[in-house]
């Protein structure tokens, strides 16, 4: 059984490496739609003046759920178009690598909702979400090209800096009223820019 398990893992990793260009190309529309939803959600929150901590965690968990559903539907559409299996072993491997940190981020969001309104801290939550999301993206990047790991590091580094300076009181100019704008930059602009970069720099498939 151990030999079969090792053989299956090696086969999965080999498939991921061989199809790295295909996955890189497929990620472009996913990153674009997730980034666009992030920017739109932040703009909506600012427009309706939902800038307090009361709704922040619940609102963005809802946005994350919508973004995840949109990404999965897009990936499923791409799989059907390419006549490939949607929940393939390589896809499961990437999902398993990202899951622990993403679930941790979900737990922190739920914990924030359960806190009393005067104990909630949107800026700290955003910084922690950035670090966890960056770690999840970096983990997925081990199965793809280097660019995804670099994007993960961008989230980890900037999230850590935000958390560090905020906890030391060196970012007093950033208040909870700016949390949606920080989310727009972190999860909206960064994903959108990365998606556009992939779209503009990835060569089309020969079959198209």
C-alpha positions in Angstrom: 0.0 0.0 0.0 2.9 2.4 0.8 4.4 1.8 -2.6 1.1 2.4 -4.3 0.6 5.6 -2.3 4.1 6.9 -3.2 3.6 6.0 -6.9 0.3 7.9 -7.0 1.8 10.9 -5.4 4.7 11.0 -7.8 2.3 10.6 -10.7 0.1 13.5 -9.4 3.1 15.8 -8.9 4.5 14.9 -12.4 1.1 15.7 -13.9 1.1 19.1 -12.1 4.5 20.0 -13.3 3.8 18.9 -16.9 0.7 21.0 -17.1 2.0 24.0 -15.2 1.6 26.2 -18.3 -2.0 25.1 -18.7 -2.8 25.8 -15.1 -1.1 29.1 -15.3 -3.2 30.0 -18.2 -6.4 28.8 -16.5 -5.7 30.9 -13.4 -5.8 34.2 -15.3 -9.6 34.5 -15.5 -10.0 33.1 -12.0 -7.6 35.8 -10.5 -9.4 38.5 -12.6 -12.8 37.6 -11.5 -11.8 37.3 -7.8 -10.0 40.6 -7.9 -12.9 42.3 -9.6 -15.3 41.0 -7.0 -13.0 42.2 -4.3 -12.8 45.7 -5.7 -16.6 45.8 -6.3 -17.4 44.6 -2.8 -15.1 47.2 -1.2 -16.6 49.9 -3.3 -20.1 48.8 -2.3 -19.2 48.8 1.4 -17.8 52.3 1.2 -20.8 53.6 -0.9 -23.4 52.4 1.7 -21.2 53.5 4.6 -20.6 50.0 6.1 -17.3 51.1 7.4 -17.7 50.0 11.0 -16.5 46.7 12.5 -20.1 45.5 13.1 -20.6 44.1 9.7 -17.0 43.8 8.4 -16.2 40.1 9.1 -19.6 38.8 8.1 -19.7 40.9 5.0 -16.2 39.8 3.8 -16.9 36.1 4.6 -19.9 36.4 2.4 -17.8 38.0 -0.4 -15.2 35.2 0.0 -18.0 32.6 -0.3 -19.3 34.2 -3.5 -15.7 34.5 -4.9 -15.0 30.9 -4.2 -18.2 29.8 -5.9 -17.5 31.9 -8.9 -14.0 30.6 -9.1 -15.2 26.9 -8.9 -17.8 27.5 -11.5 -15.2 29.0 -13.8 -12.8 26.2 -13.2 -15.5 23.6 -13.8 -16.4 25.4 -17.1 -12.8 25.3 -18.2 -12.5 21.6 -17.3 -15.7 20.8 -19.3 -14.4 22.8 -22.2 -11.0 20.9 -22.1 -12.8 17.6 -21.6 -10.9 17.1 -18.3 -12.0 15.8 -14.9 -13.0 18.6 -12.6 -12.0 17.1 -9.3 -8.9 15.4 -10.6 -6.0 14.2 -8.3 -3.9 17.3 -9.2 -6.8 19.5 -8.2 -7.3 17.7 -5.0 -3.6 18.0 -4.2 -3.7 21.8 -4.7 -6.9 22.1 -2.6 -5.4 20.0 0.2 -2.3 22.2 0.3 -4.4 25.4 0.6 -7.1 24.2 2.9 -5.5 24.4 6.3 -4.6 28.1 6.1 -7.9 29.0 4.4 -9.9 27.2 7.0 -7.9 29.1 9.7 -8.9 32.4 8.0 -12.5 31.3 8.1 -12.2 30.5 11.8 -10.7 33.9 12.6 -13.6 35.5 10.7 -16.2 33.6 12.6 -14.4 34.4 15.9 -14.5 38.1 15.0 -18.3 37.9 14.4 -18.7 36.2 17.9 -16.9 39.0 19.6 -18.6 42.0 21.2 -18.8 44.9 18.8 -16.4 47.0 20.9 -13.8 44.2 20.9 -13.6 43.7 17.1 -10.6 44.9 15.2 -11.0 45.0 11.4 -7.5 46.1 10.6 -5.9 43.3 12.6 -8.2 40.8 10.9 -7.3 42.0 7.4 -3.6 41.7 8.2 -4.1 38.1 9.5 -6.2 37.3 6.5 -3.4 38.6 4.2 -0.8 36.4 5.9 -3.0 33.3 5.8 -4.1 33.8 2.2 -0.5 34.4 1.1 0.5 31.2 2.8 -2.2 29.3 1.0 -1.3 30.8 -2.3 2.4 30.0 -1.7 1.5 26.4 -0.9 -0.4 26.1 -4.1 2.5 27.6 -5.9 4.7 24.6 -5.3 2.7 22.7 -7.9 2.9 25.5 -10.4 5.3 28.1 -11.7 7.3 30.4 -9.5 5.0 33.5 -10.1 2.3 32.1 -7.8 4.8 31.6 -4.9 5.9 35.2 -5.4 2.4 36.4 -5.2 2.0 34.5 -2.0 5.1 36.2 -0.5 3.6 39.6 -1.4 0.6 38.8 0.8 2.6 37.4 3.6 5.2 40.2 3.7 2.7 43.1 3.5 0.3 41.4 5.8 3.1 40.9 8.4 4.2 44.5 8.0 0.7 45.8 8.5 0.2 43.6 11.6 3.6 44.5 13.0 3.3 48.3 12.7 -0.4 48.3 13.7 0.3 46.4 16.9 3.1 48.8 17.7 0.8 51.7 17.2 2.8 53.0 14.2 -0.2 53.0 11.9 -2.6 55.0 14.0 -3.7 56.8 10.8 -5.3 53.6 9.6 -8.6 53.0 11.4 -11.4 50.6 11.0 -13.0 53.0 8.6 -10.2 52.1 6.1 -10.5 48.4 6.5 -12.6 48.0 3.3 -10.0 50.0 1.4 -7.2 47.8 2.7 -9.2 44.7 1.5 -9.7 46.4 -1.9 -6.0 46.8 -2.3 -5.0 43.4 -0.8 -7.5 41.0 -2.3 -9.0 43.1 -5.1 -6.1 45.0 -6.8 -3.4 42.4 -6.2 -5.5 39.5 -7.6 -6.7 41.6 -10.5 -3.2 42.8 -11.5 -1.8 39.2 -11.2 -4.7 37.9 -13.4 -4.1 40.6 -16.0 -0.4 39.8 -15.9 -1.0 36.1 -16.5 -3.5 36.9 -19.4 -1.0 39.2 -21.1 2.1 37.0 -20.7 0.8 33.5 -21.2 1.1 32.1 -24.7 -2.1 30.6 -26.2 -2.4 26.9 -26.5 -1.5 25.4 -29.8 -4.9 23.7 -30.0 -6.7 27.1 -30.0 
